Amino acid sequence: MLSICFGGTCQDMQFTQFNAAPLYLNPGFTGATAEHRFASNYRNQWAGIPGHFVGYTFAYDYNLSEFNSGIGLLFAREQSGSGNLGNTEIGLLYSYHIRIDRKIFVQPALKINYVTRGVDFNKLVFNDQLARGGAGNSTSDDISADRARYADFTVGLLVYSESFWGGMSFNHINEPNQSLGDGESPLYMKFSAHGGYKFNLSERGGRRTLNSTYINVVGHYKSQQKYDQLDLGLYYTRDPLVFGLWYRGIPMIKSQDNVLNNDALAVVLGYKLSDYNLNIGYSYDVTISRLAVNSGGSHEISIVYEVASKKKKRKRRKFFVPCAKF
Protein backbone atom coordinates (compact mmCIF):
# COMPACT_ATOMS: atom_id res chain seq x y z
CA MET A 1 0.00 0.00 0.00
CA LEU A 2 2.81 2.41 0.82
CA SER A 3 4.54 1.69 -2.48
CA ILE A 4 1.40 2.83 -4.29
CA CYS A 5 1.35 6.17 -2.47
CA PHE A 6 4.99 7.17 -2.44
CA GLY A 7 7.86 7.29 -4.87
CA GLY A 8 11.11 5.57 -3.90
CA THR A 9 14.57 7.13 -3.92
CA CYS A 10 17.99 5.60 -3.40
CA GLN A 11 21.64 6.58 -3.21
CA ASP A 12 25.07 5.37 -4.21
CA MET A 13 27.10 3.84 -1.41
CA GLN A 14 29.02 6.51 0.48
CA PHE A 15 31.80 6.58 3.05
CA THR A 16 32.59 9.09 5.78
CA GLN A 17 36.26 8.08 5.45
CA PHE A 18 36.20 8.55 1.69
CA ASN A 19 39.95 9.24 1.60
CA ALA A 20 40.41 5.65 2.81
CA ALA A 21 38.39 4.40 -0.18
CA PRO A 22 40.35 6.26 -2.89
CA LEU A 23 39.54 3.98 -5.84
CA TYR A 24 35.82 4.10 -5.02
CA LEU A 25 35.95 7.88 -4.67
CA ASN A 26 37.81 8.68 -7.89
CA PRO A 27 39.71 6.44 -10.33
CA GLY A 28 42.26 9.28 -10.57
CA PHE A 29 43.76 7.98 -7.30
CA THR A 30 44.77 4.73 -9.02
CA GLY A 31 48.49 4.26 -8.59
CA ALA A 32 48.89 7.34 -6.36
CA THR A 33 51.08 5.35 -3.99
CA ALA A 34 54.72 4.28 -3.82
CA GLU A 35 54.15 0.81 -5.30
CA HIS A 36 51.42 -1.49 -3.90
CA ARG A 37 48.33 -0.43 -1.95
CA PHE A 38 45.54 -2.51 -0.39
CA ALA A 39 42.43 -0.85 1.03
CA SER A 40 39.33 -2.23 2.73
CA ASN A 41 36.25 -0.42 4.04
CA TYR A 42 33.16 -1.46 5.98
CA ARG A 43 30.11 0.72 6.67
CA ASN A 44 26.99 -0.01 8.71
CA GLN A 45 24.64 2.90 8.00
CA TRP A 46 21.68 3.70 10.28
CA ALA A 47 22.28 0.59 12.36
CA GLY A 48 19.08 1.06 14.40
CA ILE A 49 16.73 0.80 11.40
CA PRO A 50 15.61 -2.66 10.19
CA GLY A 51 17.00 -3.39 6.75
CA HIS A 52 19.76 -0.81 7.17
CA PHE A 53 22.53 -0.30 4.59
CA VAL A 54 25.63 -2.46 4.93
CA GLY A 55 28.47 -1.90 2.48
CA TYR A 56 32.09 -2.87 2.07
CA THR A 57 34.89 -2.59 -0.48
CA PHE A 58 38.21 -4.29 -1.20
CA ALA A 59 40.69 -2.58 -3.50
CA TYR A 60 44.19 -3.01 -4.81
CA ASP A 61 46.24 -0.67 -6.97
CA TYR A 62 49.79 -0.56 -8.28
CA ASN A 63 52.00 2.30 -9.42
CA LEU A 64 53.44 1.49 -12.84
CA SER A 65 55.99 4.30 -12.58
CA GLU A 66 57.97 3.01 -15.57
CA PHE A 67 54.92 3.71 -17.77
CA ASN A 68 53.64 6.80 -15.88
CA SER A 69 50.50 4.79 -15.12
CA GLY A 70 48.50 3.15 -12.38
CA ILE A 71 46.30 0.06 -12.51
CA GLY A 72 43.74 -1.15 -9.98
CA LEU A 73 41.04 -3.63 -9.08
CA LEU A 74 37.96 -2.80 -6.98
CA PHE A 75 35.30 -5.04 -5.44
CA ALA A 76 32.30 -3.40 -3.76
CA ARG A 77 29.11 -4.77 -2.24
CA GLU A 78 26.09 -3.12 -0.59
CA GLN A 79 22.85 -4.66 0.62
CA SER A 80 19.76 -3.42 2.43
CA GLY A 81 16.15 -4.25 3.21
CA SER A 82 14.45 -7.42 4.41
CA GLY A 83 14.89 -8.93 0.94
CA ASN A 84 18.64 -8.23 0.86
CA LEU A 85 18.43 -5.91 -2.13
CA GLY A 86 22.08 -5.79 -3.11
CA ASN A 87 24.57 -4.45 -5.62
CA THR A 88 27.87 -6.18 -6.34
CA GLU A 89 30.45 -4.55 -8.57
CA ILE A 90 33.87 -5.52 -9.86
CA GLY A 91 35.88 -2.75 -11.48
CA LEU A 92 39.09 -2.39 -13.46
CA LEU A 93 40.86 0.97 -13.19
CA TYR A 94 43.57 2.75 -15.12
CA SER A 95 45.18 6.17 -14.65
CA TYR A 96 47.88 8.05 -16.52
CA HIS A 97 50.29 10.26 -14.56
CA ILE A 98 51.24 13.60 -16.09
CA ARG A 99 53.90 15.78 -14.48
CA ILE A 100 53.03 19.46 -15.06
CA ASP A 101 56.14 20.82 -13.36
CA ARG A 102 58.53 19.77 -10.60
CA LYS A 103 55.81 19.52 -7.93
CA ILE A 104 52.39 19.36 -9.64
CA PHE A 105 50.86 16.16 -11.06
CA VAL A 106 47.66 15.49 -13.02
CA GLN A 107 46.09 12.02 -13.29
CA PRO A 108 43.15 11.39 -15.68
CA ALA A 109 41.60 7.95 -15.23
CA LEU A 110 38.91 5.48 -16.24
CA LYS A 111 36.98 2.80 -14.33
CA ILE A 112 34.98 0.03 -16.00
CA ASN A 113 32.57 -1.85 -13.72
CA TYR A 114 30.58 -5.02 -14.13
CA VAL A 115 27.57 -4.83 -11.80
CA THR A 116 24.94 -7.31 -10.67
CA ARG A 117 21.86 -6.23 -8.72
CA GLY A 118 19.28 -8.52 -7.20
CA VAL A 119 16.87 -9.47 -4.42
CA ASP A 120 16.49 -12.68 -2.41
CA PHE A 121 12.81 -13.42 -3.10
CA ASN A 122 12.87 -16.30 -0.61
CA LYS A 123 12.97 -13.70 2.17
CA LEU A 124 9.87 -11.87 0.92
CA VAL A 125 6.20 -12.77 1.39
CA PHE A 126 3.75 -11.86 -1.39
CA ASN A 127 -0.04 -11.42 -1.24
CA ASP A 128 -0.82 -14.70 -3.02
CA GLN A 129 1.18 -16.54 -0.34
CA LEU A 130 -0.81 -14.81 2.40
CA ALA A 131 -4.01 -16.01 0.74
CA ARG A 132 -2.70 -19.56 1.13
CA GLY A 133 -1.60 -19.02 4.72
CA GLY A 134 1.99 -18.25 3.77
CA ALA A 135 2.56 -21.59 2.08
CA GLY A 136 3.69 -22.49 -1.40
CA ASN A 137 5.48 -20.62 -4.13
CA SER A 138 4.69 -17.04 -5.00
CA THR A 139 3.84 -15.47 -8.31
CA SER A 140 7.23 -13.82 -7.88
CA ASP A 141 8.56 -16.97 -9.56
CA ASP A 142 7.08 -15.61 -12.77
CA ILE A 143 9.03 -12.35 -12.62
CA SER A 144 11.02 -12.10 -15.83
CA ALA A 145 14.33 -11.31 -14.16
CA ASP A 146 15.41 -11.49 -10.54
CA ARG A 147 18.86 -10.05 -11.22
CA ALA A 148 20.08 -7.14 -13.33
CA ARG A 149 23.50 -7.17 -14.96
CA TYR A 150 25.13 -4.22 -16.65
CA ALA A 151 28.37 -2.39 -17.43
CA ASP A 152 29.03 0.92 -15.69
CA PHE A 153 31.63 3.54 -16.63
CA THR A 154 33.34 6.24 -14.56
CA VAL A 155 35.91 8.87 -15.54
CA GLY A 156 37.97 10.90 -13.10
CA LEU A 157 40.69 13.48 -12.76
CA LEU A 158 43.11 14.18 -9.90
CA VAL A 159 45.47 17.15 -9.47
CA TYR A 160 47.92 17.36 -6.57
CA SER A 161 51.15 18.80 -5.22
CA GLU A 162 52.97 18.46 -1.89
CA SER A 163 50.39 20.57 -0.03
CA PHE A 164 47.06 20.47 -1.92
CA TRP A 165 44.93 18.04 -3.88
CA GLY A 166 41.70 18.25 -5.85
CA GLY A 167 39.73 16.01 -8.11
CA MET A 168 36.44 15.25 -9.77
CA SER A 169 34.69 12.17 -11.09
CA PHE A 170 31.67 11.43 -13.26
CA ASN A 171 30.07 8.13 -12.25
CA HIS A 172 27.55 6.10 -14.30
CA ILE A 173 28.18 8.20 -17.40
CA ASN A 174 26.31 5.62 -19.49
CA GLU A 175 23.31 5.71 -17.04
CA PRO A 176 22.67 1.94 -17.22
CA ASN A 177 19.26 0.37 -16.71
CA GLN A 178 19.21 -1.37 -13.31
CA SER A 179 15.61 -2.62 -13.42
CA LEU A 180 15.00 -6.17 -12.12
CA GLY A 181 12.15 -6.59 -14.59
CA ASP A 182 11.28 -5.44 -18.07
CA GLY A 183 10.90 -1.77 -17.14
CA GLU A 184 13.29 1.16 -17.12
CA SER A 185 15.14 2.18 -13.97
CA PRO A 186 18.18 4.27 -15.00
CA LEU A 187 21.09 4.69 -12.63
CA TYR A 188 21.58 8.44 -12.98
CA MET A 189 25.00 9.98 -13.44
CA LYS A 190 26.66 11.18 -10.24
CA PHE A 191 29.11 14.07 -10.12
CA SER A 192 31.69 14.28 -7.34
CA ALA A 193 34.19 17.05 -6.57
CA HIS A 194 36.67 16.78 -3.72
CA GLY A 195 39.84 18.41 -2.47
CA GLY A 196 41.87 19.55 0.47
CA TYR A 197 44.91 21.39 1.78
CA LYS A 198 47.60 20.20 4.18
CA PHE A 199 49.04 22.61 6.75
CA ASN A 200 52.37 21.33 8.08
CA LEU A 201 52.86 22.20 11.76
CA SER A 202 56.01 20.13 12.21
CA GLU A 203 58.39 22.97 11.37
CA ARG A 204 58.34 25.93 13.73
CA GLY A 205 60.93 28.66 13.67
CA GLY A 206 63.06 26.64 11.27
CA ARG A 207 63.11 23.69 13.68
CA ARG A 208 61.40 20.37 13.08
CA THR A 209 59.36 18.80 15.88
CA LEU A 210 59.84 15.19 16.95
CA ASN A 211 56.43 13.98 15.68
CA SER A 212 54.97 14.87 12.30
CA THR A 213 52.09 17.25 13.01
CA TYR A 214 49.71 18.72 10.47
CA ILE A 215 46.10 19.67 9.75
CA ASN A 216 44.13 18.61 6.68
CA VAL A 217 41.12 20.70 5.65
CA VAL A 218 38.91 18.70 3.27
CA GLY A 219 35.68 19.10 1.30
CA HIS A 220 33.61 16.72 -0.81
CA TYR A 221 30.57 17.70 -2.91
CA LYS A 222 28.40 15.16 -4.74
CA SER A 223 25.30 15.51 -6.86
CA GLN A 224 23.01 12.86 -8.40
CA GLN A 225 19.87 13.76 -10.33
CA LYS A 226 18.06 16.37 -8.16
CA TYR A 227 19.89 15.60 -4.89
CA ASP A 228 23.20 16.93 -3.65
CA GLN A 229 25.31 16.85 -0.52
CA LEU A 230 28.44 18.43 0.92
CA ASP A 231 30.97 16.99 3.36
CA LEU A 232 33.18 19.45 5.22
CA GLY A 233 35.81 18.44 7.75
CA LEU A 234 39.31 18.58 9.09
CA TYR A 235 41.88 16.14 10.43
CA TYR A 236 44.45 16.87 13.10
CA THR A 237 47.40 14.50 12.88
CA ARG A 238 50.19 14.06 15.38
CA ASP A 239 51.85 10.82 14.44
CA PRO A 240 50.74 8.16 15.05
CA LEU A 241 47.27 9.49 16.04
CA VAL A 242 44.65 11.17 13.84
CA PHE A 243 41.48 12.95 14.97
CA GLY A 244 38.82 14.24 12.57
CA LEU A 245 35.51 16.13 12.73
CA TRP A 246 32.99 16.21 9.88
CA TYR A 247 29.68 17.77 8.90
CA ARG A 248 27.53 16.28 6.13
CA GLY A 249 24.78 18.33 4.54
CA ILE A 250 24.30 21.79 3.06
CA PRO A 251 23.77 24.37 5.85
CA MET A 252 20.66 26.60 5.75
CA ILE A 253 19.52 25.17 2.39
CA LYS A 254 16.45 23.00 1.93
CA SER A 255 16.29 20.11 -0.48
CA GLN A 256 13.75 19.90 -3.28
CA ASP A 257 11.50 18.05 -0.83
CA ASN A 258 11.48 21.24 1.33
CA VAL A 259 13.53 19.57 4.06
CA LEU A 260 16.70 21.01 5.55
CA ASN A 261 19.68 19.26 3.95
CA ASN A 262 21.36 18.14 7.18
CA ASP A 263 22.53 14.55 7.48
CA ALA A 264 25.18 13.89 10.12
CA LEU A 265 28.06 14.99 12.30
CA ALA A 266 30.94 12.52 12.33
CA VAL A 267 33.95 11.81 14.51
CA VAL A 268 36.96 10.00 13.01
CA LEU A 269 39.76 8.32 14.96
CA GLY A 270 42.81 6.92 13.22
CA TYR A 271 46.07 5.23 14.08
CA LYS A 272 49.11 4.97 11.80
CA LEU A 273 51.52 2.09 12.24
CA SER A 274 54.40 3.68 10.36
CA ASP A 275 56.70 0.67 10.73
CA TYR A 276 54.19 -1.43 8.81
CA ASN A 277 52.76 1.29 6.49
CA LEU A 278 49.35 0.44 7.94
CA ASN A 279 46.51 2.91 8.64
CA ILE A 280 43.45 1.91 10.67
CA GLY A 281 40.44 4.22 11.07
CA TYR A 282 37.08 4.21 12.83
CA SER A 283 34.28 6.74 12.47
CA TYR A 284 30.84 7.24 13.96
CA ASP A 285 28.15 9.37 12.33
CA VAL A 286 25.64 11.08 14.61
CA THR A 287 22.45 11.53 12.57
CA ILE A 288 21.01 15.07 12.69
CA SER A 289 18.26 14.66 10.10
CA ARG A 290 14.67 13.62 10.86
CA LEU A 291 15.97 10.04 11.27
CA ALA A 292 17.95 11.09 14.36
CA VAL A 293 15.69 9.41 16.95
CA ASN A 294 15.66 5.98 15.30
CA SER A 295 18.75 5.73 13.11
CA GLY A 296 21.26 4.45 15.67
CA GLY A 297 23.99 6.33 13.81
CA SER A 298 26.49 4.86 11.37
CA HIS A 299 29.71 2.94 12.00
CA GLU A 300 32.64 2.69 9.64
CA ILE A 301 36.02 0.94 9.70
CA SER A 302 38.85 1.38 7.21
CA ILE A 303 42.21 -0.33 6.72
CA VAL A 304 44.84 0.87 4.24
CA TYR A 305 48.11 -0.99 3.78
CA GLU A 306 50.90 0.24 1.51
CA VAL A 307 54.09 -1.63 0.67
CA ALA A 308 57.03 -0.70 -1.54
CA SER A 309 60.68 -1.45 -2.06
CA LYS A 310 63.18 1.01 -0.59
CA LYS A 311 64.06 2.20 -4.07
CA LYS A 312 60.43 3.03 -4.90
CA LYS A 313 59.95 4.76 -1.53
CA ARG A 314 62.92 7.08 -2.13
CA LYS A 315 61.80 7.87 -5.66
CA ARG A 316 58.20 8.69 -4.73
CA ARG A 317 58.37 10.11 -1.20
CA LYS A 318 57.93 13.75 -2.25
CA PHE A 319 54.95 13.13 -4.50
CA PHE A 320 52.32 11.37 -2.45
CA VAL A 321 48.83 12.89 -2.52
CA PRO A 322 48.77 15.02 0.67
CA CYS A 323 45.33 13.90 1.85
CA ALA A 324 44.66 12.13 5.12
CA LYS A 325 44.42 8.34 4.95
CA PHE A 326 41.03 8.25 6.70
N, C-alpha and C positions, 0 to 999 in steps of 0.2 A: 504493500500500500504506500509506503514512504517513497519507493522508487518511482511510483507514478506521479507523485506530487513534486518531487524535487529533482533538480539536475545534479549530476555527480561531477566532482572535480578531483584531480589528482596532482601529484608532483613528482619530479625526478628525485632520486635519492640524494640527500645532502648530508654534509659532515660539518660539525662545528670546527674540528681540527682539519680543515681542508688542506692546509699546508702539508699535513702528514698523508694525504691521499693525492699526491701531485699528478699522477697519470690520469686519475679520474677527474681532477679539476681542469686540466689543460694538457693536451698532448705535447705542447711546447716544452714541458718539463722533461720530456723523454731524453735520457742521457745527460741530464744536468747534474752529474755526480762524477766522482773521480774515476770509477770504473764500474763496479757492480752495485746495485741497490735493490733491496727487498723491502716491501712495505705491506702492512696488513692493517685493516681497520674494521672495527665492529661498532655498530650503533643500535641502541634499543630506544626508539623514539616513542614518547608518551606511554611509558611502561605501565601506568595505571589504567589504561583504557583497553578493554578486550579487543583482540584483533589488532594490536598495535604494530607499528612498522619495525621490522628487524632487518638490518642490512649489514653486509660485510663485503670487503674487497681483499684480493691478494694481487700484488703487482710485482713485476720484475722489470728493470731496465738496465741497459748497458751503454757505456759511452764508447762509441767507435771513433776515438779521437783521430785515428789515422785517416779516416774518411770524412772528418768533420760532421759526424752523424751520431744519432742515438736511436736505438731500437728498444722496443718494450712489448710486454705481454700483460694484459689486465683481465682478471676474472672478477665479476661483481654479481651479487645476488641480493635481492630484497623480496620479502614476503610480508603479507598482512591479511587481516580478516579471518573469519572462522573457516573459510574455504581455502586458506593458504594461497590467495592470489599472489603469484610471484613472477618476477622477471629474473632471468639469468642471462648474462652477457659475457662473451669472450671477445677481447679486442686485441688487434695488432696495431702497434704504434711506430711511427717513424718521424724523426725530426732532423733538420739540417742546421748546422751551427755556422753562423756568419759572424765574423769578427769585424765590427765597424771601425774601431780604433783599438788602442792598447788596452782599454779597460771596459769597453761596451760590446755586448754580444746580442745578437738577434737570432731567434730560433723559430722558424715556421715549422708546422707539423701537421700530420694527418693521423686520424684514428679510424680504423674500420672494424665495426662490431658485428658479430652474429648474435642475435637475441632470440630467446624463446620466452613466451609468456603464457601462463596457463593457470588453471584452477583445479583443485582436487574435489571433484564432484561427489566423491564418496563421503565427504564431510558436510555436505549440504542436504537439507530436506526440502523437497518440493511439494506443491499442493496436492498432486495426484497421489503421493505417498501418504500424506495425512489422511486422504479419503480412504485409504486402505489400512489405516491404523499404523502408518509408518513402515509398513512392510513392502517388500518387492522392489523392483527396479523403477526408476523414474523415467519420465519422458525426456529427461536430460540426456538419456542415452542416444536420443535421436538428434541431438545438436550436431550441426555439420562439422564443427571443429572445436575441440577442447583445448587446443594449443595453437598459438600464433607464432610464426617464425618469420624473421625478416632481417635484412641488412640495415645497418645504421651507420651514418658517416658524421665525423666531427673534424673540423679544422681549427687550429689554434696558432697563436703567436705569443712568444715570450721575449721581452727585452730586459736586460739586467746589467748592472755594473757591480762594483764592490760594495756599494751602499744602498742602491735602490733596485727595485724590480717591478715590472708591470706586465700584464698580459691580458689577452682576451681569447675567448673560444666561442665557436658557433656549433652547438650540438644539434643532432637530428636534422641536418640540413636537407635531407631528402624527405623529411616528414613521413616516415613509413606508416602503413596501416597496421595497427596493433589489435584489431578486432578479433575476438575469439569465434565469431560467427561469419556470416556472409556480409555483414554491414561494413560501414566505414567508421573507423575510430582513429584519426590521425594523431600521431605523436608530434606535437607542435615543436618547432625549432626553439631552442633555448639559447639566449645570449648571456655570456658571463664575462665580466670585467673585474680584474683583481690587481692589487699592487700593494707595495709597502716601502718603508724606508727604515734603515738601520742606523741608530745613533750609538756610536761606540763610546762607552764610558770608561774603558780600561786605561786610557791614556789621559793623565791629568798633569798639567804643568810640565809636559815633556817626559813624564815618568810613567811607566807601565805598571798597573796594579798586578797583584799575584793571580787573581782569578779574572777570567774574561767576563766583562760586565757590559751589557748593552740593552737597549730598548728597541723593540720593533713595533712600529705603528702600521696597521694593516687595514685594508678595506676590501670588500668583495660585494659587487652588485650583480644580481642575476634577474633576468626577465624571461617569462615564458607565456605566450599568448597575451592575456590581459592582466597577468599578475606579475608583480616584481617584489624584490626584497633586497635589503642592504645589511651586510654584516660590518660592524665597526669594532675594532679592538686593539689592544696592545699587549705585548709580552715584555716582561722584565726578566732578564737572564743574568744570573750570576753563577757561572759554572760550578757545579753540575746541575743546579736547580733552575726551573723555569716556572714563572707564574703569569697567567694571562687572565684578562677580563674582556668580555664581549657583550655587545648588544646586537640583537637581530630584529630588524623591522625598519620602518621608515618613519621617523618621529613626526608627530603632528599632522600626518597625511593619512586620509582615509582611503581604503581600497575601493574598487568599483562596486563592492557590495555594501558601501557606506559603513564600513567597520574600520576602526583605527588599526593601522598596519603595524602592530606590535606583536612580536612572537616570543622572544625569550631573552633572558640574561644568562650568561654562561661563565663558569669559572674553569680554568684550565690549569692543571698541574703537570709538570714534566720533569723527567730526570734523564740526564745524559751520561751514559757510561762511555767516556772518551776512550778508554783503553780498548774497548770492544767496538767502537763506532756504532753504538746502539742507543736509540732514543725511544723512551717509553712515555706515553702521555695518557692522562685521564681527564675527562671533562664532564661536567654536569650542567644541563640546561634547566634553568628555573623558568617555567612557562608563565608569561605575563599576558597572554591573550585570554579570550573568554573560556578557554579550556583549563585555566589555571587550577580550578578547584579539583578537577578529576584527572588531570593528565599524568600525575606522578613524575613529571619531569622526564629528561632524556639522559641516558648514560652513553658514554663513548670511550673506547680504548683504541690507542694506536701504537704500533711498533714499526720503527724504521731502522733497518740495518744496512750499513754501507761497508764495503770491503774493497780494497785496492792494493796493488803492489806499491812499494815505497817509491818506485820511479814514477808511477802515475800520480801518487799523492803530491810529490814535489812539483810535477809539471802543472797540476790543476789547482793547487791550494789557493791561489789568488783569484780564482774565477768561479767559485761556487756562487749559486744564487743566494743572496743575503737574507732570505726569509727564514723565519723560525721553523723548526722541524715539527711543530705541533699545530 
